[in-house]
């Protein structure tokens, strides 16, 4: 598709470990108000609101009700995705495509600090066979990393290079939670959490919010000279049970990537894409994402990070924002990836700008170890 | 509790009990577990053998009933492992689960899918992919998930 749904502005909070003095509603209001100010609009100019959040994370059911006033959706067309924010973007894009709304506000938020993330993640698992056996996102990641690294001969140093790259990139991103560079030795010497993964192979937990305004071709130029257009989208869900998946390859992401490339007419992703922002939940996960998205061949994620091609000056920079390893806002991560790609394609990414970025990919994810996958391809003016 | 926590936070400890229906397949699974047998589902169309049992074959979209349940070997082959080395609240007890503990992902003999369970080894250098593992049953089984407290690494197959 070409020039049918535009993003005309994005706002993000600074991501932090604990925004203790803000309610969820106040946190969301910060990005919505800033978006209004940036675009010179009022709430009356917003036709429809879509948010992305999670009830367990927010600690209340139908959690979107708690932010209605902050997103300006009281007595307005409103709906919500309970899942990664990338899917909220998709819902918003569909509201634009319906032709019924000229503008759609898409918002996603989380305060990871308010709940017990291990317990919340444990509750993803079924309560009959798995939940009692203590699985969570960290132990599952350990199993996946061990299987992937063993099958393809990936080293712990290659995994650590992902962390070093993303943490270095984060120092150029004023919104990033962790803004301190780390070395390969720092990663390798950090405490073992779930063999073979160490503390620094995992992201922090962060509080924050992201907002953006979507519109159609007719109205895009009223808001900005540099709208960003949706070119391709696909999603795919892999099996619920970890044990019913391949584990050494992200089959669901592979499928979603291929479909999104077809829609966006991407033939050679490394050549045709200028930048990618992906939801990497742990170090080796990013290497698996390279493979699933066809940036390199299967099993070559390690060689690919060695090549430096995913560095900020490489042929396909991945996570110039610092990625999830630097800021991990559960449920908002996918929409933050979209916002970062928008900044890149608008040429507004400042110190983390990839020169001449015209086409970008955002990958959002739900569930443990890439269960639900959402791939979005965007193009600039 | 710091001054800022005291001023800005309200603590809420939710006890939110559920009574999950486990379905006919899990009822059968736990019944058999009490007899120290591990069961799975075999798709009547493609023959794929699932562990744990499932009501629908994801590959064929074919229903699998209690009639399609099969016995699987208590032994299997290790495909991956981890040693968990961080404290977290055990959802069963509300207390902290002791750590470190070993965790394995393996295929039981006869199964086409993996299963995961605790393994009685906490030194990661002692694990080897391809190694044989075996379910250890409690002496007095009760027909619940803890009838198999863990799997053991088989040093030498008898």
Interface residues (C-beta under 8 A of the other chain):
Chain A: X20 X21 X59 X116 X118 X119 X122 X123 X127 X128 X129 X130 X131 X132 X133 X134 X135 X136 X138 X139 X142 X143 X144 X145 X146 X147 X150 X191 X192 X193 X194 X195 X196 X197 X239 X241 X242 X243 X244 X247
Chain B: X4 X5 X8 X9 X12 X14 X18 X20 X22 X23 X26 X29 X50 X51 X52 X54 X58 X79 X80 X81 X82 X83 X84 X85 X86 X88 X89 X90 X91 X92 X97 X101 X103 X105 X113 X114 X115 X116 X117 X118 X124 X129 X145 X146
